[in-house]
Amino acid sequence: MKKLKTILIVWIAIYPTITVILFLFGGLLSEMPLVLRTLTLTGVLVPLMVYVLIPFWSKVFCSNN
């Protein structure tokens, strides 16, 4: 059950974040070569996930344990 909760937390954090980034910057990103586009997207997404989103959602879902 713990792995399922972790999967859910990561998915809830990553899906809307990628969607918002692509909505806001998709036009700019689409002009970049694929390697540079994924480097930029992951360069923003990974630190945001590690330092902000995963800790936030972990507290939300695990605060009652």
C-alpha positions in Angstrom: 0.0 0.0 0.0 2.9 2.4 0.7 4.2 2.1 -2.9 0.7 2.7 -4.2 0.5 5.9 -2.1 3.9 7.0 -3.4 2.8 6.4 -7.0 -0.3 8.4 -6.4 1.6 11.3 -4.8 4.1 11.5 -7.6 1.4 11.3 -10.3 -0.7 14.0 -8.6 2.3 16.2 -8.4 3.8 15.7 -11.8 0.8 15.5 -14.2 -0.7 19.0 -13.4 2.8 20.5 -13.3 3.7 19.2 -16.7 0.3 20.3 -18.1 0.7 23.8 -16.7 4.3 24.2 -18.0 3.3 23.0 -21.5 0.3 25.2 -21.5 2.3 28.3 -20.5 5.5 27.6 -22.4 4.6 24.9 -25.0 5.0 27.3 -27.9 8.4 28.4 -26.8 9.5 24.8 -26.0 8.2 23.4 -29.3 10.7 25.6 -31.1 13.6 24.0 -29.3 15.3 20.7 -30.4 13.9 17.7 -28.6 17.0 17.2 -26.4 17.1 20.9 -25.3 13.3 20.8 -24.7 13.4 17.8 -22.4 16.6 19.1 -20.7 14.7 22.4 -20.0 11.5 20.7 -18.8 13.3 18.2 -16.5 15.6 21.0 -15.3 12.6 22.9 -14.0 10.4 19.9 -13.0 12.9 17.7 -11.0 13.9 20.4 -8.4 10.3 21.6 -8.2 9.2 18.0 -7.5 11.9 17.2 -5.0 11.8 20.5 -3.0 8.2 21.6 -3.3 5.6 19.3 -4.7 6.5 15.9 -3.3 6.9 17.2 0.3 3.7 19.2 0.0 1.6 16.3 -1.3 3.2 13.9 1.1 2.1 16.0 4.0 -1.4 16.3 2.6 -1.8 12.5 2.2 0.3 11.3 5.1 -0.7 13.8 7.8 -3.2 11.5 9.3 -0.7 8.6 9.9 
